[in-house]
Amino acid sequence: MPRDDLYQLAHAHRAAMLDFAQRLIQTPSLSGEEAAVAALVAREMEALGYDTVRTDAAGNVIGTVRGAGGRSVMFNAHMDHVAPGDAALWPHPPYAGVIADGWLWGRAASDVKGTLAAQVYALGALRRAGLTPPGERLMTAVVMEEIGGLGTQRVLEEVRPDYAIVGEATDNQLALGHRGRMALVARVQGRSVHASAPSRGVNPHFAVARFLLALEQMPMAMQVPFGASTVAPTLCGSDQTSNNIIPGEVWLHLDWRNVPQETPDEIVARLSALLEQSLIPESRGSVALNRRRLRTYTGLGVEFPELFPSFVLPADHPLAQSAQQALQSVYGRPVETRIWSFATDGGHLMAAGVPTIGFAPGSERYCHTVQDRIGMEELVEGMVGYMALALALQ
């Protein structure tokens, strides 16, 4: 379809798409609390004429636009978001969906409710215009991405598309992979005693301190084009609430971003060896992947390891080549390929054998900040890009 026609189709739906994006931002949907926004997404898909719209057991909304029998493509965006924090720090109220200076402001504007609106409307606009894509197109609005990607993992138990497009911020460029994310917990057990008599106990804090100093000097794997793996200590806790007791156990949460050449088992083994070297006499320690017990807004309870796999799609893969060509053709400009600095549901999709690319309006520098926003014209351009991909990938 000529690029001018796609831009005209996008501009014909511009006001409705932006209004939908505003309503999404105005509907809070923390992880596990996506019910209201899921209902909003389902109603919008139905109003746009999707061939089927359903909600699965986990609460994911899955819309289908039938195609001409070629490869199936999943468009993927999550409905949950991180907490806004102190609203007084925001230039505009985080749930107001304010439009100002060419931007749509609010929590999840860039991560990823603006994208969700652009994806939903891209497929809906094609359906309304009577344009049949070469294969089935799935729109999956998923739950709990921010806390491990439960929604997409559950979708993959029922649906296995040929290709997937993850809607995480790329500035309307093309992303071909990212480092993985592992949430690990290092635990040290000592012997708890009254703080007035520390010699009677074994204080696990000292082992943890030695471990942290060694961790800071640990050599990290490097892999082009991802750069280096990183590890960041984040949370620390103990089995005590009184400040006059030496704890019996201290635990430390670690956020490890791994390059693809590192496996989870290798990382756990390295950290376990480092912790063993850091222990003090009569203390014990262990390192393991953190496991989360979650319950979706539909009541589905699941326990799973807090892990986003790393992935990379080769630049010469047919999906990458076709997507880049389609975007460059519709935009009339070069479209760069990049690697995300953060983890996405693309890791779960690729681990399931689904070739995956990333494409979305929005900039990662605004994600998870009080400056969260997305450019309105960038949103429209993103919708054009999604329509071009829906029609080109076959």
Secondary structure, DSSP 4 states (H G I P E B T S, - for coil): --HHHHHHHHHHTHHHHHHHHHHHHTS--BTT--HHHHHHHHHHHHHHT-SEEEE-TT--EEEEE--SSEEEEEEEEE--B-----GGGSSS-TTS--EETTEEESTTIIIIIHHHHHHHHHHHHHHHTTPPPSEEEEEEEES-TTTT-HHHHHHTTT---SEEEE-S--TTSEEEEE-EEEEEEEEEE-B-EETT-GGGSB-HHHHHHHHHHHHHT----EETTTEE-EEEEEEEEES---TTEE-SEEEEEEEEEE-TT--HHHHHHHHHHHHHHHPPTT-EEEEEE-EEEEE-TTS-EEEEE-EE--EE--TTSHHHHHHHHHHHHHHTS---EEEESS--THHHHHHTT--EEE--SS-GGGTTSTT-EEEHHHHHHHHHHHHHHHHH--
